Amino acid sequence: MTEKSKGRLSQFDSGNSTAAQIISADRGISLKTYLEIRSQIKAIKRKMKESQLHLNSVYQPYLEQVQPVTAPLALISQIQRSGGSMLSQLFDGHPEVHAHPHELKVGYPKKQYWPEINLNDGPERWFVILFEDSVIEHLRYGYKKMAKYEETFLFIFLPSLQHKIFLKYLKS
């Protein structure tokens, strides 16, 4: 082996050790482990990208078919034990009424505070402020009218689809 090729080999070795230090510091794994799983990581990233593209194609028909609600909005407020929940359930069961299926929880930062919306913040921030965390819980576990009832209803309204619909209608 010539001195020149030994020099190149030592440069390669030092490059490998530098790469190993960077990878282990960044990812918490050794270079050897990283090289072994690198193709798996790339495959997973590729599948995730394909899944996102598929999800976007699934959203499209919903975004095209969504009809704006042009009827007046009625907000029914109540004090505890006054029959407001029963009235809400009656409205929820009517086929010509768009009713919120449970107690409205759009307070920010907590449900007891009515949110202040700064029009200069923009739609992304407005969505964060108005988003109800219970949507995620209902998506995971279904929706019950009350905790004491056993019957659980499917609640399939993806927050990411809700976000797209929100932005679409703000632009219109």
Secondary structure, 3 states (H helix, E strand, C coil): CCHHHHHHHHHHHHHHHHHHHHHHHHHCCCHHHHHHHHHHHHHHHHHHHHHHHHHHHHHHHHHHHCCCCCCCCCCCCCCCCCCHHHHHHHHHCCCCCCCCCCCCCCCCCCCCCCCCCCCCCCHHHHHHHHCCCHHHHHHHHCECCCCCCCCCECCCCCHHHHHHHHHHHHHC
